[in-house]
Amino acid sequence: MALDNDTVMKTFPQVVPMVGTLALEFTELGTRRAVMVLPDQPDYHNHVGGPHAGAMFTLGESASGALVFVNFGDRMGEATPLAVEATIRYLKFAKGPVTATATLDRDPADILAELDEGRRPEFAVDVAITTEDGTQTGSMTVLWTLKPNRK
């Protein structure tokens, strides 16, 4: 059973301290979609006045991680969720607050079935990064695994 969405949103900055450091905010969290915002903060601007690439990467990875946590956080006694790889493309210049929308295309039950069969599932979370006007400025894919814990 997935974790409670409200609990995840409240505890995520403690579980993932960079979320608190960058003051990332949830606007939506479900089992298939997570939306987080990086507020416009001059301390995290790049040399041309937009959000730094590292801050946008952290935003996207955090949104993907929120989906993993809400779906599989209740199984952390059995398996540790780990990001295996991440790719990001910066498509256009971003200015102001940016939003990351992460989507999980696989059914969480199928992923858990692999884990329950003794396998180490891998699954991708796709992320679109947009500005306030809806312009897509980045795209990201994070490949996750649930690594069974040693007993």
PAFINU-910932 format. One record per residue: x, y, z of N, C-alpha, C, O in turn. Coordinates in steps of 0.02 Angstrom, whole numbers, padded with zeros to 5 digits, always signed. Layout:
// residues N
XYZXYZXYZXYZ;...
***
This chain:
// residues 151
+00042-00059+00000+00000+00000+00000+00045+00062+00000+00093+00066+00037;+00028+00110-00041+00067+00172-00047+00061+00213+00018+00014+00206+00056;+00111+00256+00027+00109+00301+00085+00057+00356+00073+00039+00370+00016;+00034+00386+00126-00013+00441+00123+00020+00502+00090+00074+00523+00111;-00013+00531+00040+00015+00588+00003+00032+00647+00048+00085+00676+00041;-00014+00664+00093-00002+00721+00137+00059+00710+00182+00098+00756+00195;+00067+00649+00207+00124+00634+00249+00189+00641+00209+00238+00670+00234;+00189+00617+00148+00249+00623+00106+00265+00696+00094+00323+00717+00099;+00215+00736+00077+00227+00807+00063+00255+00843+00125+00298+00887+00118;+00231+00825+00183+00254+00858+00245+00324+00836+00265+00363+00876+00290;+00340+00772+00255+00404+00745+00280+00460+00746+00228+00518+00737+00246;+00444+00757+00165+00494+00752+00112+00554+00798+00123+00611+00778+00111;+00544+00861+00146+00603+00903+00158+00650+00876+00213+00709+00892+00212;+00625+00837+00259+00668+00806+00309+00702+00743+00281+00760+00730+00296;+00665+00706+00241+00692+00645+00211+00745+00662+00159+00796+00628+00153;+00733+00715+00120+00778+00738+00067+00795+00811+00082+00761+00856+00059;+00849+00823+00121+00864+00891+00143+00872+00943+00087+00858+01002+00099;+00894+00923+00028+00900+00972-00027+00833+01003-00046+00830+01059-00070;+00779+00966-00034+00712+00993-00047+00701+01055-00003+00675+01106-00027;+00719+01050+00060+00713+01107+00106+00762+01162+00089+00745+01221+00093;+00824+01143+00072+00875+01193+00056+00853+01237-00002+00862+01298+00000;+00824+01207-00054+00802+01246-00112+00730+01272-00105+00705+01305-00150;+00698+01257-00049+00629+01279-00036+00581+01254-00091+00536+01291-00112;+00591+01192-00113+00546+01163-00163+00478+01153-00132+00472+01135-00073;+00426+01164-00172+00357+01160-00147+00317+01110-00189+00323+01109-00250;+00277+01069-00156+00230+01026-00191+00169+01066-00212+00144+01108-00174;+00145+01052-00272+00078+01076-00291+00031+01018-00304-00030+01027-00306;+00061+00958-00314+00019+00899-00325+00062+00837-00311+00122+00836-00324;+00031+00786-00282+00064+00722-00273+00012+00667-00274-00036+00667-00236;+00024+00620-00318-00018+00560-00322+00027+00501-00336+00088+00506-00331;-00002+00444-00352+00038+00384-00364+00068+00383-00434+00114+00344-00447;+00043+00422-00480+00068+00423-00548+00097+00490-00569+00128+00495-00623;+00088+00543-00527+00110+00609-00547+00129+00651-00486+00093+00651-00435;+00185+00685-00491+00207+00732-00439+00226+00797-00472+00259+00798-00523;+00204+00852-00441+00220+00918-00468+00251+00959-00412+00223+00966-00358;+00312+00985-00426+00348+01025-00377+00372+01089-00411+00384+01091-00471;+00378+01142-00371+00399+01208-00396+00463+01230-00362+00471+01222-00301;+00509+01257-00401+00568+01291-00376+00552+01366-00380+00549+01394-00434;+00542+01398-00322+00527+01470-00323+00586+01509-00353+00643+01486-00352;+00571+01568-00379+00624+01611-00405+00664+01639-00346+00637+01677-00306;+00727+01619-00341+00770+01638-00285+00837+01660-00312+00874+01619-00340;+00854+01724-00305+00918+01748-00332+00979+01709-00309+01028+01704-00346;+00977+01680-00249+01034+01640-00226+01046+01578-00268+01101+01550-00267;+00997+01557-00307+01004+01497-00348+01000+01513-00423+00982+01470-00463;+01016+01575-00441+01019+01596-00511+01086+01577-00542+01136+01569-00506;+01087+01572-00607+01149+01561-00644+01176+01629-00667+01152+01682-00646;+01225+01628-00710+01259+01689-00732+01216+01733-00778+01234+01790-00792;+01159+01707-00802+01115+01747-00845+01048+01763-00811+01002+01786-00844;+01043+01749-00746+00984+01770-00708+00926+01722-00706+00872+01739-00681;+00936+01661-00730+00884+01610-00726+00902+01559-00673+00956+01563-00644;+00859+01511-00661+00875+01459-00612+00936+01418-00635+00941+01400-00693;+00981+01406-00588+01042+01368-00603+01024+01298-00626+00976+01268-00602;+01064+01271-00673+01052+01204-00700+01050+01152-00643+01010+01106-00645;+01094+01160-00594+01095+01112-00539+01031+01115-00497+01008+01063-00472;+01004+01174-00489+00941+01181-00451+00883+01149-00490+00840+01117-00461;+00883+01158-00557+00830+01127-00597+00838+01051-00597+00788+01015-00596;+00900+01026-00599+00910+00954-00595+00883+00928-00529+00847+00877-00527;+00899+00962-00474+00875+00940-00408+00799+00942-00405+00768+00898-00375;+00769+00993-00434+00696+00997-00437+00666+00936-00472+00621+00903-00445;+00692+00919-00531+00666+00862-00569+00677+00796-00534+00633+00754-00532;+00738+00787-00507+00753+00725-00472+00711+00718-00409+00689+00663-00392;+00698+00774-00376+00657+00772-00315+00585+00755-00331+00553+00716-00295;+00558+00782-00385+00489+00765-00405+00484+00691-00421+00436+00658-00403;+00535+00665-00456+00534+00593-00472+00539+00552-00408+00505+00501-00401;+00582+00574-00362+00591+00539-00299+00528+00539-00256+00514+00492-00219;+00490+00593-00260+00427+00596-00222+00379+00541-00246+00345+00510-00206;+00378+00529-00312+00336+00474-00337+00360+00407-00311+00320+00364-00292;+00425+00398-00310+00453+00336-00284+00435+00328-00210+00414+00274-00188;+00443+00381-00173+00431+00378-00101+00357+00365-00086+00341+00324-00042;+00312+00399-00121+00240+00389-00107+00218+00318-00125+00174+00290-00092;+00249+00290-00178+00228+00223-00200+00263+00166-00162+00233+00114-00152;+00326+00177-00142+00365+00121-00116+00396+00134-00048+00432+00092-00022;+00383+00192-00018+00412+00209+00046+00392+00162+00102+00429+00152+00150;+00333+00132+00096+00311+00085+00147+00347+00018+00142+00338-00025+00185;+00388+00008+00090+00425-00054+00081+00500-00046+00094+00540-00089+00076;+00519+00011+00125+00590+00025+00135+00624-00023+00183+00686-00027+00184;+00586-00060+00222+00616-00113+00263+00641-00171+00221+00685-00209+00243;+00613-00178+00162+00631-00233+00116+00678-00211+00061+00721-00251+00039;+00671-00149+00038+00710-00127-00020+00725-00052-00013+00685-00014+00014;+00782-00033-00040+00803+00037-00039+00794+00066-00109+00823+00040-00157;+00755+00120-00116+00749+00152-00181+00813+00192-00196+00837+00230-00154;+00839+00182-00256+00900+00216-00277+00892+00241-00349+00867+00205-00392;+00915+00301-00361+00919+00326-00430+00980+00292-00462+01035+00295-00435;+00970+00261-00520+01022+00225-00555+01057+00272-00605+01118+00272-00610;+01018+00312-00640+01045+00360-00687+00993+00414-00700+00933+00404-00689;+01017+00470-00723+00971+00525-00740+01000+00561-00800+01060+00573-00805;+00955+00579-00845+00975+00620-00902+00930+00681-00903+00870+00678-00887;+00960+00737-00921+00921+00800-00924+00941+00838-00986+01000+00838-01007;+00893+00870-01016+00905+00914-01073+00876+00982-01055+00818+00988-01036;+00918+01032-01063+00896+01101-01052+00876+01128-01121+00919+01139-01164;+00812+01137-01132+00785+01151-01199+00781+01225-01215+00794+01245-01272;+00765+01265-01165+00757+01338-01175+00778+01373-01111+00779+01343-01057;+00793+01436-01117+00810+01477-01059+00750+01483-01014+00694+01497-01037;+00760+01473-00950+00706+01479-00900+00719+01541-00859+00776+01559-00845;+00666+01574-00840+00670+01632-00796+00610+01629-00748+00556+01609-00768;+00622+01649-00686+00568+01647-00637+00561+01578-00607+00605+01536-00614;+00504+01565-00574+00493+01499-00544+00486+01447-00599+00461+01461-00654;+00509+01386-00585+00502+01331-00632+00466+01273-00597+00472+01264-00537;+00430+01235-00637+00391+01179-00612+00415+01115-00644+00429+01112-00704;+00420+01063-00603+00436+00996-00628+00375+00952-00620+00347+00947-00565;+00355+00921-00674+00300+00874-00673+00327+00805-00689+00349+00791-00745;+00327+00762-00639+00354+00694-00646+00297+00645-00655+00246+00649-00621;+00307+00598-00701+00255+00548-00713+00286+00478-00713+00340+00466-00739;+00249+00433-00683+00268+00362-00680+00222+00326-00728+00161+00324-00718;+00251+00297-00781+00210+00264-00832+00195+00191-00817+00147+00163-00845;+00234+00160-00774+00221+00090-00756+00174+00087-00696+00173+00131-00653;+00137+00034-00694+00093+00022-00637+00135+00004-00576+00174-00043-00579;+00129+00041-00520+00168+00025-00461+00159-00048-00438+00207-00078-00412;+00101-00077-00448+00089-00147-00429+00135-00194-00469+00158-00244-00442;+00148-00179-00532+00192-00220-00573+00264-00216-00548+00300-00266-00547;+00284-00156-00527+00351-00147-00500+00359-00187-00435+00409-00220-00424;+00308-00182-00392+00310-00220-00329+00308-00295-00341+00338-00333-00303;+00273-00317-00392+00271-00389-00408+00341-00414-00424+00360-00469-00403;+00380-00374-00461+00449-00394-00476+00489-00400-00411+00527-00448-00402;+00481-00351-00367+00517-00353-00303+00497-00415-00263+00539-00449-00235;+00432-00429-00262+00407-00487-00224+00431-00553-00253+00433-00604-00218;+00448-00553-00317+00474-00613-00350+00549-00621-00338+00580-00668-00363;+00579-00574-00300+00650-00578-00285+00694-00543-00335+00756-00548-00333;+00663-00506-00382+00702-00470-00432+00714-00398-00408+00682-00375-00361;+00758-00364-00442+00774-00294-00428+00744-00252-00484+00775-00244-00537;+00683-00226-00473+00650-00190-00528+00685-00124-00544+00712-00090-00500;+00684-00106-00607+00705-00040-00630+00646-00009-00667+00609-00043-00702;+00638+00056-00658+00582+00091-00691+00601+00164-00700+00638+00193-00660;+00575+00193-00753+00590+00263-00770+00535+00309-00747+00476+00292-00748;+00556+00368-00726+00510+00423-00711+00529+00480-00757+00586+00504-00756;+00481+00503-00798+00492+00558-00844+00471+00624-00811+00422+00626-00774;+00509+00676-00825+00497+00741-00794+00498+00795-00847+00544+00799-00888;+00447+00837-00847+00446+00897-00889+00457+00957-00844+00425+00964-00791;+00502+01001-00864+00517+01062-00826+00490+01121-00866+00507+01129-00925;+00448+01162-00834+00414+01216-00870+00418+01282-00830+00430+01282-00770;+00408+01336-00866+00403+01402-00834+00330+01417-00818+00286+01378-00836;+00319+01473-00785+00250+01491-00765+00201+01493-00823+00142+01478-00815;+00225+01513-00882+00179+01518-00940+00169+01451-00976+00136+01449-01027;+00199+01397-00949+00190+01331-00977+00242+01311-01029+00239+01256-01056;+00291+01355-01042+00344+01338-01090+00388+01284-01061+00414+01290-01005;+00397+01230-01099+00442+01177-01075+00514+01198-01087+00535+01210-01144;+00552+01202-01033+00621+01223-01037+00670+01166-01024+00730+01174-01034;+00645+01109-01002+00688+01052-00990+00649+00987-00990+00589+00986-00979;+00685+00933-01002+00656+00866-00996+00708+00822-00962+00768+00830-00971;+00683+00776-00923+00726+00734-00883+00696+00664-00878+00634+00656-00877;+00738+00615-00874+00717+00547-00859+00762+00521-00803+00824+00524-00809;+00732+00496-00751+00769+00466-00695+00752+00392-00694+00694+00373-00688;+00803+00350-00698+00795+00278-00693+00806+00259-00620+00858+00272-00592;+00755+00228-00591+00757+00207-00521+00759+00132-00515+00740+00096-00562;+00783+00108-00458+00779+00037-00441+00757+00031-00369+00764+00077-00329;+00730-00026-00353+00716-00046-00284+00765-00102-00268+00755-00159-00289;+00818-00085-00232+00871-00133-00216+00851-00171-00153+00846-00142-00099;+00841-00237-00159+00823-00276-00100+00876-00269-00045+00936-00271-00059;+00854-00260+00016+00899-00254+00072+00926-00322+00090+00891-00373+00086;+00988-00324+00111+01019-00387+00133+00992-00404+00202+00981-00360+00244;+00981-00467+00213+00953-00489+00277+01007-00517+00321+00994-00539+00377;
***
